[in-house]
């Protein structure tokens, strides 16, 4: 399917691995001029080279920025003053008991997971409106709806992303600009993969056995009953980023494997 976004410019934050990398790849395969982002030049450069090789798209570039540092965010915006497609994917997570989460962690999670997207959207949103085309997508999570008891601070930031996306969408009335949130379910990305492998090692079982145990005990409402792949999430995101998705705006789109036990 031709998503009709060839030669558009996209910024995908947190895209040197996992879901972000898969999104960058999906967009690059559609002929989009993709800017990859990560915290170190080494990882960014490696991702750019790998994406060029895998997609045959030479119009892929990298931007280094740590979204915990507002000065680095501002520098990124100076380097890339305008985009057509903004994917607010960068994020951090860490299982931690509520009583053990200090104020500093709450602030850090909000800074990286929420304000990163707010700052970039603020920089690009009016320019999208001016040219009457644009896509802003927040990569939220099913944890925004079913707050995980083992990382409440993370769930809070994912809910906030949905709120920001909906609020911004209200400002796009009568235009060809859309703002949405995509809510992945448990995905076997770099971070989650490491977590599962570590848990399997601790329990002296295989990764496959750990995956089955995880969905049996921690996420029993999943219909899919397995981890999604980053590519499966990226397919949904690429469509929402496309010229074909104008009918979807202000939405929280679930790609959660049926984990959230609600039809709404």
LINSUL-V595471 format. One record per residue. N is the residue number from 1. RES is the residue in three letters. SS is DSSP state (a for helix, b for strand, c for the rest). OMEGA is omega in whole degrees, -180 to 180 (NA if undefined). Layout:
{{N/RES/SS/OMEGA} {N/RES/SS/OMEGA}}
This chain:
{{1/UNK/c/177} {2/UNK/c/-178} {3/UNK/c/173} {4/UNK/c/177} {5/UNK/c/178} {6/UNK/c/180} {7/UNK/c/170} {8/UNK/c/178} {9/UNK/b/-178} {10/UNK/b/170} {11/UNK/b/177} {12/UNK/b/-179} {13/UNK/c/-180} {14/UNK/c/-169} {15/UNK/c/177} {16/UNK/c/180} {17/UNK/c/171} {18/UNK/a/-177} {19/UNK/a/-179} {20/UNK/a/178} {21/UNK/a/-180} {22/UNK/a/177} {23/UNK/a/178} {24/UNK/a/180} {25/UNK/a/-180} {26/UNK/a/179} {27/UNK/a/179} {28/UNK/a/178} {29/UNK/a/177} {30/UNK/c/179} {31/UNK/c/179} {32/UNK/c/172} {33/UNK/b/-170} {34/UNK/b/171} {35/UNK/b/179} {36/UNK/b/-179} {37/UNK/b/173} {38/UNK/b/-175} {39/UNK/c/-179} {40/UNK/c/180} {41/UNK/a/-179} {42/UNK/a/-179} {43/UNK/a/179} {44/UNK/a/-179} {45/UNK/a/179} {46/UNK/a/179} {47/UNK/a/180} {48/UNK/a/-179} {49/UNK/a/179} {50/UNK/a/-180} {51/UNK/a/177} {52/UNK/a/-179} {53/UNK/a/-175} {54/UNK/a/-174} {55/UNK/a/-175} {56/UNK/c/180} {57/UNK/c/-178} {58/UNK/c/-176} {59/UNK/c/178} {60/UNK/b/-179} {61/UNK/b/-178} {62/UNK/b/176} {63/UNK/b/-180} {64/UNK/b/176} {65/UNK/c/173} {66/UNK/c/-173} {67/UNK/c/170} {68/UNK/c/-177} {69/UNK/c/-176} {70/UNK/a/179} {71/UNK/a/177} {72/UNK/a/177} {73/UNK/a/180} {74/UNK/a/178} {75/UNK/a/178} {76/UNK/a/-180} {77/UNK/a/176} {78/UNK/a/-179} {79/UNK/a/-179} {80/UNK/c/-172} {81/UNK/c/-177} {82/UNK/c/175} {83/UNK/c/174} {84/UNK/c/-176} {85/UNK/b/178} {86/UNK/b/177} {87/UNK/b/179} {88/UNK/b/-174} {89/UNK/c/-173} {90/UNK/c/-180} {91/UNK/c/177} {92/UNK/c/175} {93/UNK/c/179} {94/UNK/c/175} {95/UNK/c/179} {96/UNK/c/179} {97/UNK/c/-176} {98/UNK/a/-177} {99/UNK/a/-178} {100/UNK/a/-178} {101/UNK/c/-180} {102/UNK/c/178} {103/UNK/a/-177} {104/UNK/a/179} {105/UNK/a/178} {106/UNK/a/-179} {107/UNK/a/-180} {108/UNK/a/-180} {109/UNK/a/179} {110/UNK/a/-180} {111/UNK/a/-175} {112/UNK/a/-171} {113/UNK/a/-175} {114/UNK/a/-175} {115/UNK/a/175} {116/UNK/a/179} {117/UNK/a/178} {118/UNK/a/-177} {119/UNK/a/180} {120/UNK/a/179} {121/UNK/a/179} {122/UNK/a/-179} {123/UNK/a/-171} {124/UNK/a/-170} {125/UNK/a/-177} {126/UNK/a/178} {127/UNK/a/175} {128/UNK/a/179} {129/UNK/a/-177} {130/UNK/a/180} {131/UNK/a/174} {132/UNK/c/171} {133/UNK/c/176} {134/UNK/b/177} {135/UNK/b/172} {136/UNK/b/-178} {137/UNK/b/174} {138/UNK/b/176} {139/UNK/b/-179} {140/UNK/c/-178} {141/UNK/c/171} {142/UNK/a/177} {143/UNK/a/175} {144/UNK/a/-178} {145/UNK/c/177} {146/UNK/c/-174} {147/UNK/c/-179} {148/UNK/c/-177} {149/UNK/c/-178} {150/UNK/c/176} {151/UNK/c/-178} {152/UNK/a/-179} {153/UNK/a/176} {154/UNK/a/179} {155/UNK/a/179} {156/UNK/a/-178} {157/UNK/a/180} {158/UNK/a/175} {159/UNK/a/179} {160/UNK/a/179} {161/UNK/a/178} {162/UNK/a/-180} {163/UNK/a/179} {164/UNK/a/-180} {165/UNK/a/-179} {166/UNK/a/179} {167/UNK/a/178} {168/UNK/a/179} {169/UNK/a/179} {170/UNK/a/-178} {171/UNK/c/-178} {172/UNK/c/-174} {173/UNK/c/177} {174/UNK/c/-178} {175/UNK/c/175} {176/UNK/c/174} {177/UNK/b/177} {178/UNK/b/176} {179/UNK/b/-178} {180/UNK/b/172} {181/UNK/b/174} {182/UNK/b/-174} {183/UNK/b/176} {184/UNK/b/168} {185/UNK/c/179} {186/UNK/c/-173} {187/UNK/b/-179} {188/UNK/c/177} {189/UNK/c/-176} {190/UNK/a/-178} {191/UNK/a/-180} {192/UNK/a/179} {193/UNK/a/178} {194/UNK/a/179} {195/UNK/a/-178} {196/UNK/a/179} {197/UNK/a/178} {198/UNK/a/179} {199/UNK/a/179} {200/UNK/a/180} {201/UNK/a/180} {202/UNK/a/-177} {203/UNK/a/178} {204/UNK/c/177} {205/UNK/c/-180} {206/UNK/c/177} {207/UNK/a/179} {208/UNK/a/178} {209/UNK/a/179} {210/UNK/a/179} {211/UNK/a/179} {212/UNK/a/179} {213/UNK/a/180} {214/UNK/a/-178} {215/UNK/a/176} {216/UNK/a/-173} {217/UNK/a/-174} {218/UNK/c/-178} {219/UNK/c/-175} {220/UNK/c/-178} {221/UNK/c/179} {222/UNK/c/175} {223/UNK/c/-179} {224/UNK/c/178} {225/UNK/c/172} {226/UNK/c/174} {227/UNK/c/170} {228/UNK/b/174} {229/UNK/c/176} {230/UNK/a/179} {231/UNK/a/179} {232/UNK/a/175} {233/UNK/a/-177} {234/UNK/a/179} {235/UNK/a/178} {236/UNK/a/-178} {237/UNK/a/-179} {238/UNK/a/178} {239/UNK/a/-180} {240/UNK/a/178} {241/UNK/c/-171} {242/UNK/c/177} {243/UNK/c/-177} {244/UNK/c/-168} {245/UNK/c/-175} {246/UNK/c/179} {247/UNK/c/179} {248/UNK/c/-177} {249/UNK/c/180} {250/UNK/c/-173} {251/UNK/c/170} {252/UNK/b/-171} {253/UNK/b/-176} {254/UNK/b/171} {255/UNK/b/-166} {256/UNK/c/-179} {257/UNK/c/-180} {258/UNK/c/-175} {259/UNK/c/180} {260/UNK/c/-172} {261/UNK/c/178} {262/UNK/c/178} {263/UNK/c/-176} {264/UNK/c/NA}}
